[in-house]
């Protein structure tokens, strides 16, 4: 999560250096085919200092996948969540969503509750970043009606969502949260986990302001998620998520998500841009024109 602010500049420098430059014809023209130009990709060696600036690190800790970090002696985890999980819809399809009831909102939250049904009645979307194919981010990532692959290691749990192929990392190697002045906000934030008895406790901060904490309500620099994850049965997982943000809520908001283990399910790639139907124009009216992705191809 700790990323040098020079990362973007360094990446752009690399892309610039790799820009193809036409130099001479590699293959001559043939019939109706034009000559194929020779392409050179000049390489500029990177100094160790520049490479160090480009690599995301957490000072004082090895990477979560470093063999030396994984091999460190640690108490055994109370349970292993490795597997494919799916939100429990036994009570009804809409049960995957958080609320209602909702907590006591501030001005922005109340405006969202008032304006969203008005927009829906007009056939318009309202602050729907997910409908525009942005990643769901936390906590919406944990509510989507798509399978979630959990991969647990001693140092981290990787959550791979079937929706938008999103990846969330919950670090378990004892690290603290990164310096907030150096964190680049992200959709899923920085999640640090620890074991308390038979419960996995996770704190998440550093959420991008693009992310909807609740429908129509965007994250702020003070948004924080506190999760308590328990395996209540071999095939059942419960995630209790408490959202705190004095800029949005007058009180903490607690949400509970239940999951069932799906041992015979597989993860599938999902590309939102190919399937999205919720695009909107400047007036909020659905407008995405996907065109024909197979246009011009023969059967």
N, C-alpha and C positions, 0 to 999 in steps of 0.2 A: 504493500500500500504506500510505502514511503518512496516517492518518486521525485527525482530531481526535476526542477522546473525547466531545466535545459533539455529535457527529453525531446520535446516537440521540435525545438530548433535543430537538435542533432539528427533527428529522424528526417527532417526536411533537407538537411545537408546531404544525407545519404541518398535520398531520392533524387536530388538535383545532380549528384555525381553519377547516378546510374541512368540518366536520361539518354536514350538512344541517339546517336549521332550518325547520320548517313554520310558515308565516305566514298564509296564506289559501288558499282554494280557487282553483286556477288553472282547473280545468274542472269544471263542475257534474256532479252525479250523472246518469247516463243509464240508465234501466231498472234492471237488476240491477247495473250498475257503480257503485261508490261514487265520491264526488267525488274528483278528483285534486288533492292539495294543491300549493300553490306552494312551491318550495324555494329558499331563499336560501343562498348560500355567501359569508359575509363574509370579506373578504381583509384581512390585516394585512401592510402593507409590511415587507419585510425590509431591515435596514440592511446596508450593505456589509460591516461587521464580522461580522455574523451569517452572511451568505452566505459570507464567507471561511472561517469556521469549519466550514461544511458541506461544502466542496469538497475531495475527496482530492487531495493534491499530494505531490510529492517535491521538497523545498526545493532550489533551485539548478538545477532541470531543467524544461524544457518537457515537456508531455505527449507520450507516444510517438506520438500521431497529429497533433501540431501540425505544420502544413506547414513552418514554419521549422526544426523539429527534423529532420524527414525530409530537408529539402534541404541539411543541413550536409554539408560535404565529409568523406568517410570512405573508407577502403580498401574496395575491392569485396569482398563476401563470397565465400568459396571455392565455395560452392554455395547453391542456393536450394531450400528444402524445400517451397515452395508446391505444394499438391496434396492429394489424398485418399489416406490411407494406412490399411492394415489390418494387424493383427498376423499374423505368419507362422504358420500352423497346419499347415504341410506335414508336420511330424513327428507331429502328433496334436493333438486339440482341447485337451487339458490342458496343452499347452506354453505357453499364454498366461499361466499362473500362475507366480509366483515360488516356487521351492523345491518339494520338497526337492531337494538337501540344504540345510539351514539352518545358520547360524553358531552359535557357542556362545552360548546365551541366558543371561540373568540369570533371577531367580526368576519374574518375570511371564511371560516367554516360555516357560519350561519348564512353568509351570502351564497356559498356553494349549495347548501341544502335548499335555498329558495330558488336559485336560478337554474339548477340542473333539471328539475321537472318541467320548467317553462321551456327550456331548450328542447327537451325530449318531445313535448307536445307540438313544437314547431317542426319536428323532424330534423333537429340539429344535434350535433355533438357538443359536449361541454367539457373543456379542459381535459380532453381524452388523449393523453400522450400515448397510452398503450394502443389505442385505435389507430394512431399514426405510425405504428410499428416501432416506437421506441421500446427498449427493454422494460419489463414491468418494474424491476427494482424491488427493494424491500419496502414494505412487507408483502406487496402484491405477488412477488415471486412465489411465496409460500402458499398462495391461495389458488393459483391457476389450475384449471381442470385439465391438466396434462400430467403424465407420469414424471416423477422425480427420481433420479438415480442418486443414492447416497453412497459415497465411497469413503470408508473410515480408515484412517491410518493413526498411528500413535501421535503424530504431530498435527493433524488437520482432518477435517471432514469436508469433502468436496460434494457440493450439491449441484447436480446438473439437471436443469429443468428442460422438459420436452417443449416448453413454450419459448420460442426465440433462441433456443440453444444456450440459455443463460447459465453462467457458472458462478456459484457462490462458494467462498472458502471460509471455513470456521477454523481459526488457528487454535491448536491445543498444546503448543509447546512452551507455554509459560510466558510468552512475550506480553508486553504492555501495549496499549494503544499508541500509535505513532504520534509524533509531535503535530498538533493540529495546524501549526503554521506551515508544515511541509506536506500535509496530506492533500492529494488531489481528490476532491469529492467524486464518488462513483455511484452507479445505480444500486449496487448491493452493499456499498459501504465497507467498513473494516470490522469484521466480526472476530471477537476474542472469546474463546470458550474455556470453561473449567468444570471439573466434576465436583458436585456437592452431593455426597451420598450416591443415590441411584438416579440423580438428576443432572442433566447437562445444562449448565447455565451459560448463556451467551449474551454479550453486550455488543451492540453494533452502533457505530457512529460514522460520520463522514459521508452522509447521503447527498447525492446530487439534487439541486433544487428543481430539476426536471421531473423527478420522481413524484408520483402521487401517493402520499401516505394513506389517504382515503380518497374516494372519488372526488375530484375537483379541488383537493387540498394538497398543496405541494410542500415538500420537505424544506426545512430551514437549517441554518448552521447549528441550531440547538436541538434538532430532532434526534432522539435516542430510542433504541429498541432494546428491551430486556426480555430474553426468552428463557423459559424453563421447559426443557424437552425431556419427556419420560416415555419409557417403553412399558406400557401398562399391560401388555400381553405380547406373546411372540409375534403376532401379526398386527399389532396396533401401536401406533405412535401418537402422542399428544404433544402439541406445541402451544404453550401459553405465552402469548406475546403482549408485553406491556409497552405502550407508546407513551413517552413523555416529551413534551415540547411546550414550554410556557408561552411561546409565540402563537401556538395553535389551540392548545387545550387549557381549560381552567383546572383540569384534574387528569390524572393518568387514565389511559384508555386500555382496558384489558380485552384481548381477543383470544379465542381458542380455536385451533385448527386440529382436526383429527385426520389421521392417515391410516390406510390399510396396506399391508404388504401384498405385493402382486408378483409372486415368484416366477410366473410364466410369461410376464410381459417383457417386451424389449423396447428400448428407446429408439425413436425415429427422428430423423432430421426434420425441422420445421423452419421454413423461410417465410416470415410474415409478409414480406413484400409480394410474394406470389399468391397469397391467400387472403390478404386483408380486404375487408369490405366496409371499413369504418372511416375512410378518408374524408376530409372536410375541406371546403374552400374557405376564403377569408371571412365569409359570413356564417361559417359553421355548418354549412350544408354538405351532406355526403357527396363527395365528388371524385374519389380516386378512380382514375382510368387505368386499369391494369393492362389494357391492350391484349394482344395475343402473343404470349411468350413463345409460341411455336410458329409465328408468322414467318413466311418465307421458306419454311422447311418442308421438304417433300415427305409424303406418307411413307 
